[in-house]
Each structure stands twice: as structure tokens, then as C-alpha cells.
Amino acid sequence: MRFHHYTNISRRRDSALWKQGQTQAEISIERYHTICAALQKRYNIIQVPADPKAGRPWDRQGLTFSAYTAYQIEPVLGVKLHPLPDGTIHPGDIAAYCDVLQSNWKCREGGVMYCVAEYREWWNMLLNYHSPAGTTGRPDWDHLYMRLTENGYDKGTVPCMFFARASGCLDAKCPFLHDEEACRKEREQLLKERREDINRRHMRREISMREVEKMTAYRAQYPRFDDNGDHPEFERIMKESESITDICCSPACFKVNLKDQKTPPVKMFISTPANLLTHAWK
């Protein structure tokens, strides 16, 4: 359950939840140590050559952590790091990275430890923090990093990455911060922004365009369903999405009304609750 830290899960009685809690603990501790290694500058940047078979069509960079001995951190490979000669990241790129993370509902729920796995954004922001610029672009992270370096990297300073998510924190011994008030405030702000986004006057057009992009990508991935240039549902999706007149503001609903509607509203669901709407028909 969201905003709950489970401290009495039985390994025998609740084995599935217990195992999930152990997985959460393993992920969290590695993310925590990655933050520690990054703040202590105990990492090496390496060049990673292109490897199309591994999904790297271009030369990229990577990070190794042999200088960090408190925990064995897996190398990060294939990330684009682009510091300027003085070590800073272009301010426009920092602003773009902040926007990417802020618009991702998972990043906002999971906090900084979740964002560690957003390698390009997080590491470039970290490099900028260590540069003459002295900032990640996010004041809250700057403050957190400063506190960590001052208090000896106290785990209780770092927000738990699972507490605000649907599962809640299932690690009974989780040492990380469980700040219910802050998490609820962020959740309410996220939902408020989502409702405002849905209510914008030009949202119907944006929904239609997203449908086009989604169907184009689908057809490229599954060409066997491409009949004479169109997916069987493509025209129907476009026709109905362009005729939307109203959308329910409830995050649990999102039903819509259509022009000249003669049937019950088509159902809508969120494939990623903060950034993409798509239609679902029976």
C-alpha cells in the first residue's frame, strides 16, 4: 500500500511479499552506494566503443567504481556524458534533464534513488554538481547531497524509493527515509498537474497526435499487422480520438464523451499515468 512501511511481514506466512521486500532492499542499497560513490568522486569515466549488437550504435562513455570499496557497484556502460572543457554541462541541457525527470511520474514517486537509473540525466547532473557550476539544477538534490556529505552519508537522510509507490516499502529493515507528509504532498501535486493537463483546451488534439505516434510505432514493430498501409484499428482510433469533447478529470476514470455520442463513453486507460493516454476498446 502506498505511503506505508511494512515492518511485520513474515517470511513464512507472506513469502511472496517478503521476497519482494528483499528485492527492494537489494535495489535500494546499490542505488544508495552509487550516490555515495558519485558524491565522493570515486568513479572513473571510460570510453565505450559502439556495439550495435548491444544496442549502442555510437561511441559512448561509461563509469566504473573500482575506487569505491564499501560496496561492489556494477559498471554503467553506454551513457552519453558531455561535460564542457570546464567540467560544466550546458545550462540548456541541465534544464532539459530536470524537465525529463520532473515529467516522469515514476521518478517523482521514487525520488533520487529511482532517478539514479536514469543514467544520462542523473550522471550529467551529477557532473555539473561537481563542476564550477556547483548544482545539479535541482535545489532539493543540491541540499540533499550537501547534507549527506556533512552527516557521513546517513541512510536516513535519503528518501526510500519504494515508500511512495503502489507497493509501499516491503523491506522491514529499510534504513531509508519514510516521509509520509512529503510524499503525499508530491503525490497531490502530481495529480493536480495531471488534471490541469487533461483540462487544457488543446489536449484533445494532443491526444490524437499521441495516438498517431503510438500506432506508427506499433506498425513498425509488428509489420505483419500492417494491412495495405494501415493497422485494422488505426482509422477507428483516429476517428474516435479526434471526436473527443470531454474527458473525466478523475485519475481513476478518464472516461470521455464523443461528438454525436449514441453509445456509452469509450474507456480510457493510462499506460504511464503521467505522460501517455491511449484508447482501449472491448
C-alpha positions in Angstrom: 0.0 0.0 0.0 1.3 3.4 -0.9 2.9 5.5 1.9 3.3 2.5 4.2 6.4 0.8 5.6 5.7 -2.8 6.3 7.7 -3.9 9.4 5.9 -7.2 10.3 6.0 -9.2 7.0 6.5 -12.9 7.8 9.0 -14.9 5.7 6.8 -18.0 6.1 3.3 -16.5 6.0 3.9 -13.8 3.4 6.7 -15.4 1.4 5.9 -13.5 -1.9 5.8 -10.1 -0.1 9.0 -11.0 1.8 10.9 -11.8 -1.4 9.7 -8.6 -2.9 10.9 -6.7 0.1 14.3 -8.4 -0.2 14.5 -7.3 -3.9 13.6 -3.8 -2.9 16.4 -3.8 -0.3 19.0 -5.0 -2.8 18.0 -2.3 -5.4 17.9 0.4 -2.7 21.3 -0.4 -1.2 23.0 -0.4 -4.6 21.4 2.9 -5.6 22.5 4.4 -2.2 26.1 3.3 -2.7 26.0 4.7 -6.2 25.1 8.1 -4.8 27.8 7.8 -2.2 30.5 6.9 -4.8 29.3 9.7 -7.0 29.4 12.3 -4.3 32.9 11.1 -3.2 34.1 11.1 -6.8 35.1 7.5 -6.5 34.4 6.7 -10.1 36.2 6.5 -13.4 34.8 7.7 -16.7 35.8 5.3 -19.6 35.2 5.3 -23.3 32.8 2.6 -24.6 33.0 1.8 -28.3 30.0 1.4 -30.5 28.4 -2.0 -30.4 25.2 -2.3 -32.5 24.5 -5.8 -31.2 24.4 -4.4 -27.6 22.2 -1.5 -28.7 25.0 1.0 -28.9 25.2 2.3 -32.5 27.6 5.2 -31.4 30.6 5.5 -29.2 29.6 6.4 -25.7 31.0 6.7 -22.2 30.8 4.6 -19.1 31.6 4.6 -15.4 33.4 2.1 -13.3 33.7 2.1 -9.5 36.8 0.2 -8.6 37.9 3.2 -6.4 34.8 2.7 -4.2 35.3 -0.2 -1.8 32.3 0.0 0.5 30.1 -1.9 -2.0 30.6 -3.6 -5.3 28.8 -1.4 -7.8 28.1 -2.7 -11.3 29.7 -0.5 -14.1 27.4 1.8 -16.0 28.1 1.5 -19.8 26.8 3.3 -22.8 25.8 6.6 -21.3 26.3 9.9 -23.1 28.3 12.2 -20.8 29.0 15.6 -22.3 30.9 18.0 -20.0 32.3 21.2 -21.4 36.1 21.8 -21.0 35.5 23.4 -17.6 33.5 20.4 -16.4 30.1 22.0 -16.6 27.1 20.8 -18.5 25.4 23.3 -20.8 22.7 25.0 -18.8 20.1 24.2 -21.5 20.9 20.5 -21.2 20.6 20.7 -17.4 17.2 22.4 -17.7 16.1 19.7 -20.2 17.2 16.9 -17.9 15.3 18.4 -15.0 12.2 18.6 -17.1 12.5 15.0 -18.2 12.7 13.8 -14.6 10.0 16.1 -13.4 7.6 14.9 -16.1 8.2 11.3 -15.3 5.8 10.1 -12.6 7.9 7.2 -11.6 10.9 9.5 -11.0 8.7 11.7 -8.8 7.4 8.8 -6.8 10.7 7.0 -6.5 12.8 10.1 -5.8 16.5 10.5 -6.2 17.3 6.8 -5.8 14.9 5.9 -8.6 16.5 8.6 -10.8 20.0 7.1 -10.4 19.0 4.6 -13.1 18.1 7.4 -15.5 21.8 7.3 -16.3 22.2 10.1 -18.8 20.1 12.6 -16.9 21.4 11.8 -13.4 25.1 11.5 -14.2 25.3 14.6 -16.3 23.5 16.5 -13.5 26.0 15.0 -11.0 29.0 16.1 -13.1 27.6 19.6 -13.2 27.2 19.4 -9.4 31.0 18.7 -9.1 31.8 21.4 -11.7 32.3 25.1 -11.1 28.6 25.5 -11.6 28.1 23.6 -8.3 24.5 22.5 -8.9 22.5 19.6 -10.3 19.9 22.0 -11.5 17.6 20.8 -8.7 17.8 22.7 -5.4 16.3 19.8 -3.5 19.1 17.4 -4.7 21.8 20.0 -4.1 20.6 20.3 -0.5 20.3 16.5 -0.1 23.9 16.0 -1.4 25.2 18.7 0.9 23.5 17.1 3.9 24.9 13.6 3.0 28.5 14.8 2.8 28.1 16.6 6.1 26.4 13.8 8.1 28.6 11.0 6.9 26.1 9.6 4.3 23.4 8.8 6.8 20.9 6.4 5.0 18.1 8.0 7.0 18.6 11.2 5.0 17.8 9.6 1.7 14.1 9.1 0.8 13.1 5.5 0.3 12.4 4.8 -3.4 9.5 2.5 -2.7 7.6 4.1 0.1 5.5 6.4 -2.2 5.0 3.7 -4.9 1.9 1.5 -5.1 3.6 -1.4 -3.3 4.8 0.6 -0.4 8.1 -0.3 1.3 8.2 -4.0 1.9 11.7 -4.2 3.5 11.1 -4.5 7.2 14.6 -3.3 7.9 14.7 -0.4 5.4 17.0 2.2 6.8 15.9 5.0 4.4 13.6 8.0 5.0 9.9 7.4 5.0 8.4 10.9 5.0 4.7 10.4 4.5 3.8 14.1 4.6 6.3 15.0 1.8 5.3 12.0 -0.3 1.6 12.8 0.0 2.3 16.4 -0.9 4.3 15.4 -4.0 1.5 12.9 -5.0 -1.2 15.5 -4.8 0.9 17.9 -6.8 1.4 15.3 -9.5 -2.3 14.5 -9.7 -3.1 18.3 -9.8 -0.8 18.8 -12.7 -2.3 15.8 -14.5 -5.8 17.1 -14.1 -4.7 20.5 -15.3 -3.0 18.9 -18.3 -6.1 17.0 -19.2 -8.3 20.1 -19.0 -6.2 22.2 -21.3 -8.2 23.3 -24.4 -5.8 21.8 -26.9 -5.5 18.5 -25.1 -7.8 16.7 -27.5 -5.5 17.5 -30.4 -2.5 16.3 -28.4 -4.3 13.0 -27.6 -4.9 12.5 -31.3 -1.3 13.1 -32.2 -0.1 10.7 -29.5 -2.4 8.1 -30.9 -0.8 8.6 -34.3 2.7 8.3 -32.9 1.7 5.2 -30.9 0.1 3.4 -33.8 3.1 4.3 -36.1 5.5 2.8 -33.6 3.2 -0.2 -33.3 3.0 -0.8 -37.0 6.8 -0.6 -37.3 7.2 -3.1 -34.5 4.6 -5.5 -35.8 4.6 -5.2 -39.6 2.6 -8.4 -40.0 -0.5 -6.5 -38.9 0.1 -3.8 -41.5 -2.8 -4.3 -44.0 -2.4 -2.0 -47.0 -0.5 0.5 -45.0 -2.9 0.7 -42.1 -3.4 -1.3 -38.9 -7.0 -2.6 -38.7 -7.9 -0.4 -35.8 -6.0 2.7 -37.0 -8.8 4.6 -38.7 -11.2 3.8 -35.9 -8.7 5.1 -33.3 -8.1 8.3 -35.2 -11.8 8.9 -35.9 -12.8 8.4 -32.2 -9.8 10.2 -30.7 -10.5 13.3 -32.9 -14.1 13.5 -31.8 -13.4 13.7 -28.1 -15.3 16.5 -26.5 -14.9 15.9 -22.7 -12.5 13.9 -20.5 -13.2 13.0 -16.9 -10.7 14.6 -14.6 -10.6 11.7 -12.1 -7.3 9.9 -12.3 -9.1 6.6 -11.7 -11.6 7.2 -14.6 -10.6 9.3 -17.6 -13.8 8.3 -19.5 -14.5 10.5 -22.4 -17.6 11.9 -24.3 -17.7 11.9 -28.0 -19.4 14.1 -30.6 -22.9 12.8 -31.6 -22.4 10.1 -29.0 -25.0 7.3 -29.2 -23.1 4.6 -27.1 -21.6 4.7 -23.6 -18.3 6.6 -23.4 -15.3 4.7 -24.6 -13.0 3.7 -21.9 -9.5 5.2 -21.5 -6.6 4.0 -19.5 -3.2 5.4 -18.6 -0.2 3.3 -19.8 2.1 5.6 -17.9 0.0 7.7 -15.5 1.8 11.0 -16.1 2.5 11.2 -19.8 0.6 9.0 -22.2 -3.1 8.3 -22.8 -4.4 5.7 -25.2 -7.8 4.2 -26.0 -9.0 0.8 -25.2 -11.9 -0.8 -26.8 -13.7 -4.0 -25.8 
